[in-house]
Amino acid sequence: MYFEFVNKTKVCAGKNALSQLEYECQQYHMKHPLILTDDVLYKLKYVDIITKHLTLEISLFTNIPVDSSIHTIEEIKDYYIKEQCDGIIALGGGSVLDTAKGVYLMLSQDCQSIEDILGFEDIPLGKDIPFFAIPTTSGTGSEATCVAVVSHPEKKVKLEIISQHIQSHVAFLDPVLTQNLPIKTTVSTGIDALTHAIEAYTCSQKNPISDGYAISAIRTISQNILEILEHPKDADIRLNLALASYEAGCSFSNSMVGIVHAIGHALGAVCHIPHGDAMSMLLVPCMRYNLDVNKDLYADLLLYLGQIDLYTQTPKDQLGEKAIDYITSLLQTLHEKAALPISLQSIENLNDNIDEIVEKALNDGALIVNNKYASKQDIRNILEGHYGY
């Protein structure tokens, strides 16, 4: 066996983790950082939560949309240079963090267009610009990954930036940043992290180190995602979900993901479905599609999901199916208690756009490491509900 595993990010995690922010800025000789966030977080005064720990001069950019694009990245790059900044602090969810990665890579590589470096895994090390990630959701794991996904509005596609050099230097996981996250968003992003971990554990590029991170993430999410419904402000549960999201990010950044994400990226690009919602709609149907090739790996999931009694009472050849049934039940509970969308048929414009979604999914790089080949008809069958939902 040969594999590679990259994880360079230092993690500051726990209650008051943000108190270490200025110290880390000093360690990286950062005197004038550019803080990146979105308008919603700015209006909710999330920037104040982090700047109270800083005495440095800062510049601020808040106009990052939910579905951030290559144009936003290029605009921020120019603003960074104009403001004479010397580092990036990204505060937000996946869109903000992925945008920051694009900005970091453009500055590091000194390129004029982000399209010059999209998709290349062999980009050499460029200028070393400090990059800190402060996630405000527990789902994308973007603070830990070598991948960023951004939209190309004109082409109506999600584009991937892939490089080991875009991992953040320092990530801060502080429960104060997620304690006020709405429950629906909390569970949607939590299922996003669970999907990362499941796909990382069951794709063709998995390895022993990525497995370790994936297993830990699955265990932690299964132990906490129902608890957060009853205790939404609990700092320990919030921190656990943040850690699981990070671990899932570490895992899939090295093993990659599969068909759930391939179709999910296409759904997001064409139908503008939030990524976490797309994962909750697609996870079970895609697992059912993959069952014949992944049944032994799915069987393992029952143990990691904490269902030891169910595992011991189920015949071996039915374990994979039982794991999918359990995840189906979990999603149904989250749907009933937190309005988590789980039905593909709830997407109003799905049928009108199905041909375009199928085509984009078929050309998504995530399909490459899926353990089962998927044709156009296979993807269409999944979207039309032949495998449930």
Secondary structure as GFF3:
##gff-version 3
##sequence-region A 1 389
A	DSSP	beta_strand	10	13	.	.	.	ID=ss1
A	DSSP	three_ten_helix	17	20	.	.	.	ID=ss2
A	DSSP	alpha_helix	21	27	.	.	.	ID=ss3
A	DSSP	beta_strand	34	36	.	.	.	ID=ss4
A	DSSP	alpha_helix	39	43	.	.	.	ID=ss5
A	DSSP	alpha_helix	46	51	.	.	.	ID=ss6
A	DSSP	beta_strand	59	61	.	.	.	ID=ss7
A	DSSP	alpha_helix	70	83	.	.	.	ID=ss8
A	DSSP	beta_strand	88	92	.	.	.	ID=ss9
A	DSSP	alpha_helix	94	109	.	.	.	ID=ss10
A	DSSP	three_ten_helix	114	116	.	.	.	ID=ss11
A	DSSP	beta_strand	131	135	.	.	.	ID=ss12
A	DSSP	three_ten_helix	142	144	.	.	.	ID=ss13
A	DSSP	beta_strand	147	152	.	.	.	ID=ss14
A	DSSP	beta_strand	157	162	.	.	.	ID=ss15
A	DSSP	three_ten_helix	164	166	.	.	.	ID=ss16
A	DSSP	beta_strand	170	173	.	.	.	ID=ss17
A	DSSP	three_ten_helix	175	177	.	.	.	ID=ss18
A	DSSP	alpha_helix	183	202	.	.	.	ID=ss19
A	DSSP	alpha_helix	208	224	.	.	.	ID=ss20
A	DSSP	alpha_helix	227	230	.	.	.	ID=ss21
A	DSSP	alpha_helix	235	255	.	.	.	ID=ss22
A	DSSP	alpha_helix	259	271	.	.	.	ID=ss23
A	DSSP	alpha_helix	275	304	.	.	.	ID=ss24
A	DSSP	alpha_helix	308	313	.	.	.	ID=ss25
A	DSSP	three_ten_helix	316	318	.	.	.	ID=ss26
A	DSSP	alpha_helix	319	338	.	.	.	ID=ss27
A	DSSP	three_ten_helix	344	346	.	.	.	ID=ss28
A	DSSP	three_ten_helix	351	353	.	.	.	ID=ss29
A	DSSP	alpha_helix	354	362	.	.	.	ID=ss30
A	DSSP	three_ten_helix	365	369	.	.	.	ID=ss31
A	DSSP	alpha_helix	376	383	.	.	.	ID=ss32
###
